[in-house]
Amino acid sequence: MRACLLWLDSMLASPCGLASAAAMLALLYAALRWRLRRHAARLEARQAARERIARELHDNLLQGTQAVILHFHNASMALPAEEPARAAMLRALDAADRMLAEGRDQAQALHAATLDAEPACDTCWRWRWMPWRRRTQARSGIEDAAP
């Protein structure tokens, strides 16, 4: 460790070493920005997929199930009240309504998960621009209330 620090100290003492250290820092910063962009792109793709799935669940499956329940309800109302099949159909309709409510809850939970994914991307963006904000605040004397 000590030898590494001595080597680094001697390297930074020369102008060429200072330039190479600056170039290395620039490369590290570029690599970090590239990784942040890749991470943000993955988060955006994941969020888009979740939104698509939630939309398809709501539009196709849940609305289609609701239509079937309504048709089934109309068919059960056509039966006489004392018919045992009508009571069985109404129990099946109650079970279908519970299943539909559960499906809606799951679609909403999936949508809520996409909203939870946004702050991570926002954090990456804020972190990337933090040095710029500090320099701007130092020049203008304005303090930022946001974390």
Salt bridges, closest charged atoms under 4 A:
GLU56 OE2 - ARG52 NH1 3.45
ASP59 OD1 - HIS58 ND1 3.34
ASP122 OD2 - ARG126 NH1 2.96
ASP144 OD2 - ARG133 NH2 1.85
